[in-house]
Amino acid sequence: MIPVNKPEITKVDAQKVYRAVKEGWVSSSGPQVKVFENKIKKFIGKKYSSAVANGTAALEIAIKTLNLKKNDEVIIPNFTIISNALAVIKQNAKPILIDCDLQTWNMKIDLMENAINKNTKAIIATHIYGYPIEIDKIKKICKKKKIILIEDAAEMFGHKYKNKYCGYYGDISVFSFYANKHITTGEGGMILTNDKAINDKVNDLRNLCFGKINRFNHDDIGWNYRFTNLQAALGLSQLKRINNIIKKKKKIGKLYYKLLSKNKTITIQKPKLNNLENIYWVVGIIIKKKINIDILRKKLFKFGIETRSFFWPMNKQKIFKKLKIKFKGSFPNSNYISKYGFYLPSGIGTTSKDISFVCKKINQVTKNL
Ligand SMILES: Cc1ncc(COP(=O)(O)O)c(C=O)c1O
């Protein structure tokens, strides 16, 4: 089976984790957590960084630092991971959904700007799948309207937009280090900011808001979202290879593009679109309507090729319907790509041989559908 994601864990990575285990530093108290945080903040160009349990936790904490009230609104993409919406809903604030662009799959910035009103307190700008969102434009709007910008760069670690790394632009930025991310710590996440007060709050929230005078008399409702020394040991080892990893990701995407772009029954994103470079965190394809996506995916599976459906848009989530959470607006683009899109094996461990096989099978199968 060629899996959708194959992480790359080297012998050295394993040795580093083993050493941390042997030294007994297995929890969040170990020394490598701070080292990892410092390296990441220097790499991205931020003043403060706090490692947490995962990217979803990072978003929850980021939103909680804003002290939102009941009618406060946070603008988020409609086509995204549910973690964006959950972070807002869990703080009893209102997520406002924005449709995506058909070419980049990122939130449409003109629609986002139109949705801003006096209740808008923050925007979560998420880089989706491959192309970075034009975050400098969003930053400018946020500054003008005095809105907090949360940059969800979970999928983009090590990729640049213009001449800065993704994650540089947000008032608060988050990353995920899940197994399918550019560097992985198994599970893991990071919150970055230049604001000391926000960072202090983040550090409290990730660690149960222990009391300052009496440790077990707590100051607020926090979480145990701590990050372990074992995770840090793996992350530090992976971080050393980041430039190489980014090169590999681009190579994977370009090879898929070369082998699939002539197939008229599907569309695949280009390596470059205007000033945007595609990192192909996942290599997605969109099926032209006349082909049956389920049949295609089943046939590929029979050839040992795993595929994964696209994000299911927030406006169609059954849990939000059940909770009677209503969203204004229409979302034709996200409805379209979530129905006709899926992604192919694209992890760092995916070989050129795997890719050639996958593309050969896609081209063969789609010809006969
Ligand atoms: C854009 C985005 N944000 C947040 C997350 C959540 O990260 P995690 O899986 O570490 O909770 C993901 C996960 O893939 C993601 O794609």
The ligand as an ORCA input file, in Angstrom:
! r2SCAN-3c Opt
* xyz 0 1
  C      -4.652     24.089      8.938
  C      -4.621     23.204     10.129
  N      -4.764     23.757     11.339
  C      -4.744     23.012     12.454
  C      -4.579     21.656     12.403
  C      -4.630     20.841     13.657
  O      -3.406     20.312     14.006
  P      -3.325     18.990     14.910
  O      -3.668     17.834     14.076
  O      -1.889     18.983     15.373
  O      -4.264     19.188     16.054
  C      -4.415     21.033     11.155
  C      -4.210     19.576     11.060
  O      -3.887     19.012     10.073
  C      -4.447     21.824      9.990
  O      -4.341     21.271      8.771
*
